[in-house]
Amino acid sequence: MEQSYIVAIPSYERYKSISKRVLLFLQEGQVDKRRIFIFVSDASQAELYKEHVPRELFNEIVVGVKGIANQRNFIRNYFTVGQYVVSLDDDVTRLKRLVDGKLQRINNVDDFFTQAFKTLEQTGLYIWGIFSTNSTMHMKGQKEEISTSLKFLVGYCHGYIARRDERLDLHTDQKDDYEQSLRYWKLDGGVVRFNHVCANDASAPRKGGLGKDRLKMNEDGSAYLKKTFPDNVIEWVRPDGRHEIRLRENLPHMHA
């Protein structure tokens, strides 16, 4: 029997918009509502979501924990070991694929998720992600359509095979997706990235959501990653003062 995936959506204060954004995207993309779980921070948030989100758009609302890093850890440990989990932010509204030099919308989202996990099976790896921008120029510049080396996997759309391992726990909210990319790469020897697939920009700060682009948080997150992964992180500062990092692959992997 073919392994099926579930969709986990960490969400906060988006009970009025989630139905018209990620849940509509999933519905239009032929993803069965029985696969969809919305994770909120506390019981009061759960009540708001139950009140405002149509029941026919999701399977279950789960009360998790506060903070995006803690919530991602909670979600990974919530499901049974071996479960295929797609993690989507609550403001993702589309996926696109580079075809003949142009971006085309992926209409059958269910099929893309299914194929993404088949790629994990084929490679023996545990996490997949997509390209971080919708720049066709940068996509065309990638050596491979699908890579397994150390690459940045954006947090707003990725998938993994659930397992219990403290070495995968995240500790920083501001750069959680960079940390996750590094931890999976260190543990497994690679991460899968679909270099010709991207989403809408789900990282722009709006009311609600799971974090705000604060300079101090950004600086602290970058410093933590530089300290924790000194040989794989290059830190740099934008003209506006935001601290950013780049990943580099130059060390032997620590296999389980």
ROZA-44621 format. One line per field, with one value per residue: x, y, z of N, C-alpha, C in turn; residue number from 1. Coordinates in steps of 0.2 Angstrom, whole numbers. Last residue first. Layout:
nu X / ...
nv Y / ...
nw Z / ...
cau X / ...
cav Y / ...
caw Z / ...
cu X / ...
cv Y / ...
cw Z / ...
resi NUM / ...
//
This chain:
nu 119 / 133 / 139 / 149 / 164 / 161 / 156 / 145 / 137 / 124 / 123 / 113 / 111 / 105 / 101 / 105 / 103 / 113 / 116 / 129 / 133 / 141 / 141 / 142 / 150 / 158 / 149 / 136 / 134 / 138 / 129 / 117 / 118 / 119 / 106 / 98 / 102 / 98 / 85 / 82 / 85 / 76 / 62 / 50 / 41 / 31 / 19 / 4 / -2 / 0 / 16 / 31 / 34 / 35 / 29 / 29 / 23 / 36 / 45 / 56 / 68 / 74 / 70 / 81 / 85 / 100 / 112 / 116 / 109 / 114 / 117 / 104 / 96 / 103 / 102 / 88 / 85 / 92 / 84 / 72 / 74 / 78 / 70 / 70 / 80 / 81 / 74 / 80 / 88 / 93 / 82 / 71 / 59 / 52 / 43 / 50 / 44 / 44 / 39 / 37 / 42 / 56 / 67 / 82 / 98 / 108 / 120 / 113 / 104 / 92 / 85 / 91 / 107 / 113 / 104 / 100 / 87 / 84 / 89 / 79 / 67 / 63 / 56 / 66 / 70 / 64 / 59 / 63 / 63 / 71 / 77 / 84 / 84 / 80 / 68 / 61 / 61 / 53 / 41 / 38 / 36 / 24 / 15 / 16 / 11 / -2 / -8 / -8 / -10 / -5 / 8 / 10 / 26 / 39 / 50 / 59 / 52 / 46 / 47 / 31 / 24 / 10 / 1 / -1 / 3 / 0 / 3 / 16 / 16 / 24 / 19 / 25 / 23 / 28 / 38 / 31 / 16 / 16 / 23 / 35 / 33 / 26 / 36 / 45 / 37 / 35 / 48 / 49 / 38 / 29 / 19 / 11 / -4 / -20 / -26 / -40 / -42 / -46 / -54 / -65 / -77 / -78 / -71 / -66 / -71 / -71 / -59 / -51 / -55 / -51 / -37 / -34 / -36 / -27 / -13 / -7 / -11 / -11 / -22 / -21 / -27 / -32 / -45 / -46 / -35 / -30 / -32 / -30 / -40 / -37 / -25 / -30 / -38 / -29 / -20 / -33 / -45 / -43 / -35 / -41 / -45 / -35 / -22 / -16 / -5 / -1 / 6 / -1 / 3 / -4 / 2 / 3 / 4 / 12 / 3 / 4
nv 45 / 55 / 69 / 73 / 83 / 100 / 109 / 119 / 133 / 146 / 162 / 174 / 191 / 204 / 221 / 233 / 238 / 231 / 215 / 205 / 188 / 172 / 156 / 140 / 129 / 130 / 132 / 130 / 138 / 151 / 153 / 152 / 163 / 174 / 173 / 176 / 189 / 196 / 194 / 200 / 213 / 217 / 207 / 202 / 191 / 176 / 169 / 178 / 195 / 205 / 201 / 200 / 188 / 174 / 169 / 172 / 156 / 144 / 133 / 122 / 119 / 112 / 104 / 96 / 85 / 84 / 73 / 67 / 66 / 76 / 87 / 90 / 92 / 104 / 113 / 115 / 120 / 133 / 139 / 139 / 148 / 160 / 164 / 154 / 141 / 127 / 111 / 94 / 84 / 77 / 70 / 61 / 52 / 57 / 59 / 65 / 81 / 96 / 113 / 130 / 139 / 137 / 132 / 126 / 128 / 113 / 101 / 90 / 86 / 93 / 94 / 100 / 107 / 120 / 135 / 145 / 145 / 151 / 164 / 167 / 166 / 168 / 166 / 158 / 145 / 129 / 117 / 101 / 86 / 74 / 62 / 49 / 40 / 42 / 37 / 43 / 56 / 54 / 52 / 64 / 71 / 64 / 70 / 83 / 83 / 78 / 89 / 99 / 102 / 114 / 125 / 137 / 140 / 151 / 146 / 138 / 126 / 128 / 128 / 129 / 135 / 136 / 147 / 152 / 152 / 156 / 147 / 135 / 117 / 102 / 85 / 70 / 53 / 44 / 38 / 39 / 49 / 66 / 75 / 78 / 88 / 97 / 101 / 108 / 118 / 125 / 129 / 138 / 147 / 149 / 138 / 122 / 116 / 109 / 106 / 103 / 92 / 94 / 106 / 112 / 110 / 120 / 136 / 145 / 152 / 143 / 137 / 148 / 151 / 139 / 140 / 151 / 145 / 135 / 139 / 139 / 126 / 118 / 109 / 96 / 87 / 75 / 78 / 85 / 81 / 92 / 99 / 112 / 118 / 115 / 122 / 135 / 136 / 136 / 147 / 157 / 158 / 153 / 162 / 173 / 172 / 166 / 170 / 168 / 156 / 139 / 126 / 113 / 98 / 85 / 68 / 55 / 37 / 24 / 11 / -6
nw 57 / 51 / 48 / 34 / 32 / 25 / 16 / 10 / 16 / 16 / 23 / 32 / 38 / 47 / 42 / 39 / 26 / 19 / 28 / 32 / 34 / 38 / 33 / 39 / 42 / 52 / 63 / 69 / 81 / 77 / 66 / 73 / 82 / 73 / 67 / 78 / 82 / 70 / 71 / 83 / 79 / 69 / 65 / 57 / 67 / 67 / 63 / 60 / 62 / 48 / 40 / 31 / 19 / 15 / 4 / -11 / -19 / -23 / -35 / -43 / -47 / -37 / -24 / -14 / -1 / 8 / 16 / 28 / 39 / 48 / 41 / 35 / 46 / 50 / 39 / 38 / 51 / 50 / 40 / 47 / 58 / 62 / 72 / 82 / 86 / 88 / 83 / 83 / 77 / 88 / 93 / 85 / 78 / 62 / 47 / 32 / 25 / 15 / 14 / 14 / 23 / 24 / 11 / 12 / 5 / 4 / 1 / -12 / -20 / -32 / -48 / -58 / -56 / -56 / -58 / -66 / -67 / -55 / -57 / -67 / -61 / -45 / -33 / -21 / -16 / -21 / -8 / -1 / 10 / 20 / 20 / 8 / -2 / -15 / -16 / -6 / -10 / -22 / -16 / -11 / -23 / -27 / -18 / -21 / -34 / -33 / -25 / -35 / -50 / -54 / -53 / -66 / -73 / -78 / -92 / -97 / -98 / -82 / -66 / -56 / -41 / -30 / -19 / -6 / 11 / 24 / 33 / 27 / 28 / 27 / 25 / 31 / 32 / 46 / 54 / 69 / 70 / 75 / 84 / 81 / 72 / 80 / 89 / 80 / 76 / 89 / 91 / 81 / 83 / 98 / 108 / 103 / 99 / 96 / 80 / 71 / 56 / 42 / 32 / 26 / 32 / 42 / 40 / 53 / 65 / 75 / 75 / 78 / 91 / 98 / 96 / 104 / 116 / 117 / 106 / 94 / 81 / 66 / 56 / 44 / 31 / 25 / 22 / 11 / -2 / -14 / -26 / -27 / -21 / -8 / -6 / -8 / 3 / 13 / 11 / 9 / 14 / 27 / 33 / 38 / 51 / 58 / 61 / 73 / 67 / 62 / 53 / 45 / 38 / 28 / 25 / 13 / 12 / 4 / -4 / 0
cau 116 / 128 / 138 / 143 / 161 / 163 / 163 / 146 / 142 / 127 / 124 / 118 / 109 / 110 / 98 / 107 / 98 / 114 / 113 / 125 / 134 / 137 / 144 / 138 / 145 / 161 / 154 / 138 / 133 / 142 / 137 / 119 / 117 / 124 / 112 / 97 / 103 / 105 / 88 / 80 / 89 / 84 / 65 / 57 / 41 / 37 / 23 / 9 / -3 / -3 / 9 / 28 / 33 / 39 / 26 / 33 / 23 / 30 / 44 / 49 / 64 / 77 / 67 / 78 / 82 / 93 / 110 / 121 / 107 / 112 / 122 / 110 / 95 / 102 / 108 / 92 / 82 / 94 / 91 / 73 / 73 / 82 / 71 / 64 / 80 / 82 / 76 / 76 / 84 / 97 / 84 / 78 / 61 / 55 / 43 / 47 / 49 / 41 / 44 / 34 / 35 / 52 / 63 / 76 / 93 / 105 / 118 / 119 / 104 / 99 / 84 / 84 / 103 / 116 / 105 / 107 / 90 / 83 / 92 / 86 / 68 / 68 / 53 / 63 / 68 / 68 / 59 / 61 / 63 / 67 / 72 / 84 / 86 / 87 / 73 / 61 / 64 / 60 / 44 / 40 / 41 / 30 / 16 / 18 / 18 / 3 / -8 / -3 / -11 / -12 / 6 / 7 / 19 / 35 / 44 / 61 / 54 / 45 / 50 / 37 / 25 / 16 / 2 / -6 / 5 / -1 / -4 / 14 / 15 / 23 / 20 / 22 / 25 / 23 / 38 / 37 / 19 / 14 / 15 / 35 / 37 / 23 / 30 / 47 / 39 / 29 / 45 / 54 / 39 / 35 / 20 / 15 / 3 / -16 / -22 / -36 / -42 / -47 / -48 / -58 / -76 / -76 / -76 / -64 / -70 / -77 / -65 / -51 / -56 / -58 / -41 / -33 / -40 / -34 / -16 / -3 / -11 / -8 / -20 / -21 / -25 / -25 / -44 / -46 / -41 / -28 / -34 / -24 / -40 / -43 / -25 / -24 / -41 / -34 / -18 / -26 / -45 / -48 / -32 / -38 / -49 / -41 / -24 / -20 / -7 / -4 / 7 / -1 / 3 / -2 / -3 / 6 / 1 / 12 / 7 / 0
cav 42 / 50 / 65 / 72 / 77 / 95 / 107 / 112 / 130 / 139 / 158 / 169 / 185 / 199 / 214 / 231 / 240 / 238 / 219 / 210 / 194 / 177 / 162 / 146 / 128 / 128 / 137 / 127 / 131 / 147 / 154 / 147 / 156 / 172 / 172 / 169 / 183 / 196 / 192 / 193 / 210 / 216 / 212 / 203 / 197 / 179 / 166 / 174 / 188 / 204 / 204 / 200 / 195 / 177 / 168 / 174 / 163 / 146 / 139 / 123 / 122 / 119 / 105 / 102 / 85 / 86 / 77 / 67 / 62 / 69 / 84 / 88 / 87 / 98 / 111 / 113 / 114 / 128 / 138 / 135 / 141 / 157 / 169 / 156 / 148 / 131 / 118 / 99 / 88 / 81 / 76 / 62 / 55 / 52 / 60 / 59 / 76 / 90 / 108 / 124 / 139 / 134 / 137 / 124 / 131 / 118 / 106 / 93 / 82 / 92 / 91 / 102 / 101 / 114 / 129 / 144 / 142 / 144 / 160 / 168 / 161 / 171 / 165 / 163 / 150 / 135 / 120 / 108 / 89 / 80 / 62 / 55 / 38 / 45 / 35 / 36 / 54 / 56 / 46 / 59 / 73 / 63 / 63 / 81 / 86 / 74 / 82 / 99 / 96 / 113 / 118 / 135 / 138 / 148 / 150 / 144 / 129 / 124 / 131 / 125 / 135 / 133 / 144 / 152 / 150 / 161 / 148 / 141 / 123 / 108 / 92 / 76 / 58 / 47 / 36 / 38 / 43 / 61 / 73 / 73 / 82 / 94 / 98 / 102 / 113 / 122 / 124 / 133 / 143 / 149 / 144 / 126 / 114 / 114 / 103 / 108 / 93 / 88 / 103 / 113 / 106 / 113 / 131 / 141 / 156 / 148 / 133 / 144 / 156 / 141 / 134 / 151 / 151 / 134 / 138 / 139 / 133 / 118 / 115 / 97 / 93 / 75 / 73 / 89 / 79 / 89 / 92 / 108 / 119 / 113 / 115 / 133 / 137 / 130 / 140 / 157 / 161 / 149 / 155 / 173 / 175 / 162 / 170 / 174 / 160 / 146 / 130 / 120 / 101 / 92 / 73 / 61 / 44 / 28 / 17 / 0
caw 63 / 50 / 54 / 37 / 32 / 31 / 16 / 11 / 12 / 18 / 17 / 32 / 34 / 47 / 43 / 45 / 31 / 20 / 22 / 34 / 31 / 40 / 32 / 39 / 36 / 46 / 61 / 63 / 81 / 83 / 65 / 68 / 85 / 78 / 63 / 75 / 86 / 72 / 65 / 82 / 85 / 68 / 69 / 55 / 64 / 68 / 68 / 58 / 63 / 55 / 40 / 38 / 20 / 21 / 11 / -6 / -18 / -21 / -30 / -40 / -52 / -39 / -31 / -16 / -7 / 8 / 11 / 22 / 34 / 51 / 45 / 31 / 42 / 55 / 42 / 33 / 49 / 55 / 39 / 41 / 59 / 56 / 67 / 78 / 84 / 93 / 81 / 86 / 73 / 84 / 96 / 85 / 84 / 66 / 54 / 35 / 28 / 18 / 13 / 10 / 22 / 29 / 14 / 11 / 10 / 1 / 6 / -8 / -14 / -29 / -41 / -57 / -56 / -60 / -54 / -65 / -73 / -56 / -53 / -69 / -66 / -50 / -40 / -24 / -11 / -22 / -15 / -1 / 3 / 19 / 24 / 12 / 5 / -13 / -21 / -5 / -4 / -23 / -19 / -6 / -19 / -31 / -19 / -15 / -33 / -36 / -23 / -29 / -46 / -53 / -52 / -60 / -74 / -72 / -89 / -96 / -104 / -88 / -71 / -59 / -48 / -32 / -25 / -11 / 4 / 18 / 32 / 31 / 24 / 31 / 22 / 33 / 28 / 43 / 47 / 65 / 71 / 71 / 85 / 86 / 70 / 74 / 91 / 84 / 71 / 85 / 96 / 81 / 77 / 95 / 105 / 108 / 100 / 100 / 85 / 73 / 63 / 46 / 36 / 23 / 26 / 44 / 38 / 47 / 58 / 74 / 75 / 71 / 86 / 98 / 93 / 97 / 114 / 117 / 113 / 99 / 84 / 72 / 58 / 51 / 33 / 26 / 28 / 17 / 2 / -8 / -26 / -29 / -28 / -10 / -6 / -12 / -4 / 13 / 10 / 7 / 7 / 22 / 31 / 31 / 46 / 57 / 54 / 72 / 73 / 61 / 59 / 44 / 44 / 28 / 28 / 17 / 11 / 10 / -5 / 0
cu 119 / 125 / 132 / 143 / 154 / 160 / 166 / 153 / 143 / 132 / 126 / 118 / 115 / 107 / 104 / 104 / 99 / 109 / 114 / 122 / 128 / 138 / 139 / 143 / 140 / 156 / 157 / 144 / 136 / 141 / 140 / 126 / 119 / 124 / 118 / 104 / 103 / 107 / 96 / 84 / 88 / 87 / 73 / 60 / 49 / 37 / 30 / 14 / 4 / -4 / 6 / 21 / 29 / 38 / 29 / 28 / 27 / 29 / 37 / 49 / 57 / 73 / 69 / 76 / 79 / 91 / 103 / 118 / 112 / 111 / 120 / 116 / 101 / 101 / 108 / 98 / 86 / 91 / 94 / 80 / 73 / 80 / 74 / 65 / 74 / 81 / 76 / 79 / 80 / 94 / 89 / 80 / 68 / 57 / 48 / 48 / 46 / 46 / 40 / 40 / 32 / 45 / 58 / 71 / 86 / 100 / 115 / 116 / 110 / 98 / 91 / 82 / 96 / 112 / 108 / 109 / 98 / 86 / 91 / 90 / 76 / 69 / 57 / 60 / 65 / 66 / 63 / 61 / 61 / 68 / 68 / 78 / 86 / 89 / 80 / 67 / 66 / 64 / 51 / 43 / 43 / 37 / 23 / 19 / 20 / 10 / -2 / -2 / -6 / -14 / -1 / 6 / 16 / 28 / 41 / 56 / 56 / 47 / 49 / 40 / 31 / 17 / 9 / -5 / -1 / 2 / -5 / 7 / 13 / 22 / 19 / 24 / 22 / 26 / 32 / 36 / 26 / 18 / 13 / 27 / 36 / 27 / 27 / 41 / 42 / 32 / 39 / 51 / 43 / 36 / 28 / 16 / 6 / -9 / -19 / -33 / -38 / -48 / -51 / -53 / -69 / -74 / -74 / -69 / -69 / -77 / -71 / -57 / -56 / -59 / -48 / -37 / -40 / -38 / -23 / -6 / -8 / -8 / -17 / -18 / -26 / -23 / -36 / -45 / -40 / -34 / -32 / -26 / -34 / -43 / -31 / -24 / -36 / -37 / -23 / -24 / -37 / -47 / -37 / -36 / -47 / -46 / -31 / -21 / -10 / -5 / 4 / 0 / 4 / -3 / 0 / 0 / 4 / 8 / 6 / 4
cv 36 / 47 / 61 / 68 / 77 / 88 / 103 / 110 / 123 / 137 / 151 / 165 / 180 / 193 / 209 / 224 / 237 / 241 / 227 / 214 / 199 / 184 / 168 / 152 / 134 / 128 / 136 / 131 / 127 / 140 / 150 / 147 / 151 / 165 / 170 / 168 / 176 / 190 / 191 / 190 / 202 / 212 / 211 / 209 / 198 / 186 / 170 / 172 / 184 / 197 / 203 / 204 / 195 / 184 / 171 / 174 / 165 / 154 / 140 / 129 / 123 / 122 / 112 / 102 / 92 / 87 / 79 / 70 / 62 / 64 / 77 / 85 / 85 / 92 / 105 / 110 / 111 / 121 / 132 / 134 / 136 / 149 / 165 / 160 / 149 / 139 / 122 / 106 / 93 / 85 / 81 / 69 / 55 / 56 / 55 / 59 / 70 / 85 / 101 / 119 / 134 / 134 / 134 / 128 / 129 / 121 / 112 / 98 / 85 / 89 / 90 / 99 / 104 / 108 / 123 / 138 / 141 / 141 / 153 / 163 / 162 / 166 / 168 / 161 / 157 / 141 / 126 / 110 / 97 / 83 / 69 / 57 / 43 / 42 / 37 / 34 / 47 / 55 / 48 / 53 / 68 / 65 / 61 / 74 / 83 / 76 / 78 / 93 / 96 / 107 / 117 / 128 / 135 / 146 / 147 / 149 / 136 / 128 / 126 / 128 / 131 / 133 / 141 / 149 / 149 / 159 / 153 / 143 / 129 / 114 / 97 / 82 / 65 / 53 / 40 / 35 / 43 / 55 / 67 / 71 / 77 / 88 / 94 / 98 / 107 / 117 / 121 / 127 / 137 / 145 / 144 / 133 / 118 / 111 / 109 / 105 / 100 / 89 / 97 / 110 / 107 / 109 / 124 / 136 / 151 / 150 / 137 / 140 / 153 / 146 / 136 / 146 / 152 / 139 / 137 / 138 / 133 / 125 / 115 / 105 / 94 / 82 / 73 / 84 / 82 / 87 / 88 / 100 / 114 / 113 / 112 / 125 / 134 / 130 / 135 / 150 / 160 / 151 / 151 / 166 / 175 / 166 / 167 / 175 / 167 / 149 / 137 / 124 / 109 / 95 / 80 / 64 / 49 / 35 / 21 / 6
cw 64 / 57 / 54 / 44 / 36 / 30 / 21 / 11 / 15 / 14 / 20 / 25 / 34 / 43 / 43 / 47 / 38 / 25 / 24 / 28 / 33 / 36 / 33 / 38 / 35 / 40 / 54 / 60 / 75 / 82 / 71 / 66 / 79 / 80 / 68 / 71 / 83 / 77 / 67 / 76 / 84 / 73 / 69 / 59 / 63 / 65 / 69 / 64 / 61 / 56 / 47 / 37 / 27 / 23 / 17 / 0 / -12 / -21 / -28 / -35 / -50 / -44 / -33 / -23 / -9 / 1 / 12 / 16 / 28 / 45 / 47 / 35 / 37 / 51 / 46 / 35 / 43 / 53 / 44 / 39 / 53 / 56 / 61 / 72 / 80 / 92 / 88 / 84 / 76 / 79 / 92 / 87 / 85 / 73 / 57 / 43 / 31 / 20 / 16 / 10 / 17 / 27 / 19 / 15 / 8 / 6 / 3 / -2 / -9 / -23 / -38 / -50 / -55 / -61 / -59 / -60 / -71 / -62 / -53 / -64 / -68 / -55 / -46 / -30 / -14 / -18 / -15 / -8 / 4 / 12 / 24 / 15 / 10 / -6 / -18 / -10 / -4 / -16 / -21 / -9 / -14 / -27 / -22 / -15 / -26 / -35 / -26 / -26 / -40 / -49 / -50 / -59 / -67 / -74 / -83 / -93 / -103 / -95 / -77 / -65 / -50 / -39 / -26 / -17 / 0 / 12 / 27 / 29 / 29 / 27 / 26 / 28 / 29 / 38 / 43 / 59 / 67 / 72 / 81 / 87 / 74 / 72 / 86 / 87 / 75 / 80 / 93 / 86 / 78 / 89 / 103 / 104 / 105 / 101 / 89 / 80 / 65 / 54 / 40 / 27 / 23 / 38 / 39 / 46 / 52 / 67 / 73 / 70 / 79 / 92 / 93 / 93 / 106 / 114 / 112 / 106 / 91 / 75 / 65 / 52 / 40 / 30 / 29 / 23 / 9 / -4 / -20 / -28 / -31 / -18 / -9 / -12 / -9 / 6 / 10 / 6 / 5 / 15 / 26 / 29 / 39 / 52 / 53 / 64 / 70 / 67 / 58 / 51 / 43 / 35 / 28 / 20 / 15 / 8 / 1 / 0
resi 256 / 255 / 254 / 253 / 252 / 251 / 250 / 249 / 248 / 247 / 246 / 245 / 244 / 243 / 242 / 241 / 240 / 239 / 238 / 237 / 236 / 235 / 234 / 233 / 232 / 231 / 230 / 229 / 228 / 227 / 226 / 225 / 224 / 223 / 222 / 221 / 220 / 219 / 218 / 217 / 216 / 215 / 214 / 213 / 212 / 211 / 210 / 209 / 208 / 207 / 206 / 205 / 204 / 203 / 202 / 201 / 200 / 199 / 198 / 197 / 196 / 195 / 194 / 193 / 192 / 191 / 190 / 189 / 188 / 187 / 186 / 185 / 184 / 183 / 182 / 181 / 180 / 179 / 178 / 177 / 176 / 175 / 174 / 173 / 172 / 171 / 170 / 169 / 168 / 167 / 166 / 165 / 164 / 163 / 162 / 161 / 160 / 159 / 158 / 157 / 156 / 155 / 154 / 153 / 152 / 151 / 150 / 149 / 148 / 147 / 146 / 145 / 144 / 143 / 142 / 141 / 140 / 139 / 138 / 137 / 136 / 135 / 134 / 133 / 132 / 131 / 130 / 129 / 128 / 127 / 126 / 125 / 124 / 123 / 122 / 121 / 120 / 119 / 118 / 117 / 116 / 115 / 114 / 113 / 112 / 111 / 110 / 109 / 108 / 107 / 106 / 105 / 104 / 103 / 102 / 101 / 100 / 99 / 98 / 97 / 96 / 95 / 94 / 93 / 92 / 91 / 90 / 89 / 88 / 87 / 86 / 85 / 84 / 83 / 82 / 81 / 80 / 79 / 78 / 77 / 76 / 75 / 74 / 73 / 72 / 71 / 70 / 69 / 68 / 67 / 66 / 65 / 64 / 63 / 62 / 61 / 60 / 59 / 58 / 57 / 56 / 55 / 54 / 53 / 52 / 51 / 50 / 49 / 48 / 47 / 46 / 45 / 44 / 43 / 42 / 41 / 40 / 39 / 38 / 37 / 36 / 35 / 34 / 33 / 32 / 31 / 30 / 29 / 28 / 27 / 26 / 25 / 24 / 23 / 22 / 21 / 20 / 19 / 18 / 17 / 16 / 15 / 14 / 13 / 12 / 11 / 10 / 9 / 8 / 7 / 6 / 5 / 4 / 3 / 2 / 1
//
